[in-house]
Amino acid sequence: MASERQARQQIVRFGKMLHDCGYVAATDGNLSARLDKRHILATPTAMSKGALRPSDMVIVDLDGHLVAGRHHVSSEIAMHLLIYKLRPDINGIVHAHPPTATGFAAAGIALDQPLVCEVVIGLGSIPLAKYGTPGTPELCETLKPLISKYDAILMSNHGVVTYGDTLEHAHMKMETVEHFAQIALITHLLGRQQPLKDEALRKLLVARSKYEGNHSAAPLPLADCHGSHNGGQSRASRKFASTVSDKGKRPPADSLKIRS
């Protein structure tokens, strides 16, 4: 667990990285870090994550009450507190709106297909939570069933939340989600997905148990463990690909060949 000084500096650093990468705009998003068993350091409301200073952060207790800081607490602090409550292993949380991943969330499509080995090892799959109004108990209720199983969640018509044993790892997971969303989008545009099969997935799960980069205490199940994976594309994914094909936007196979 980072010291308060370190946590303030890390939030500034990763907030700026989120902003510079286009994962947040205006005053979107929020970050937090666990200071001890009773206190959380978090970004304040209504401030750009690209222009934060260490002194801008607020400290709240586990009920969300302001303990220290000259700014107001974010209305989404309850989401952070719920994650810290359900996951004692978590010390850092990032909420952002990376464009591609948020596009999937707005389209109602989970990133639940085992298309890339690194994602299978690091995150399992990335489920889609039902829509809940930001800053209200609705949002927490939609996330609650998923928090203990996953380290990254798409929030319908909203954005993405990732969390880890450090704020740095939480930020890395946000990068992984957006990178994977970009890859998944390309497969949709090509009109074809090639999910990893059972034997390959079994080998990856064995590799995950030995992977030094895996710092999660969550089971990180694959999509077929919770019923979404059906040996190919999910229903939403197939509908998306079919729509692209029907509109004539999918190029013929010959056009994908490199010509000299």
Secondary structure, 3 states (H helix, E strand, C coil): CCCHHHHHHHHHHHHHHHHHCCCCCCCCCEEEEECCCCEEEECECCCCCCCCCHHHCEEEECCCCEEECCCCECCCHHHHHHHHHHCCCCCEEEEECCHHHHHHHHHCCCECCCCCHHHHHHCCCECEECCCCCCCHHHHHHHHHHHCCCCEEEECCCEEEEEECCHHHHHHHHHHHHHHHHHHHHHHHHCCCCCCCHHHHHHHHHHHHHCCCCCCCCCCCCHHHCCCCCCCCCHHHHHHHHHHHHCCCCCCHHHHCCCC
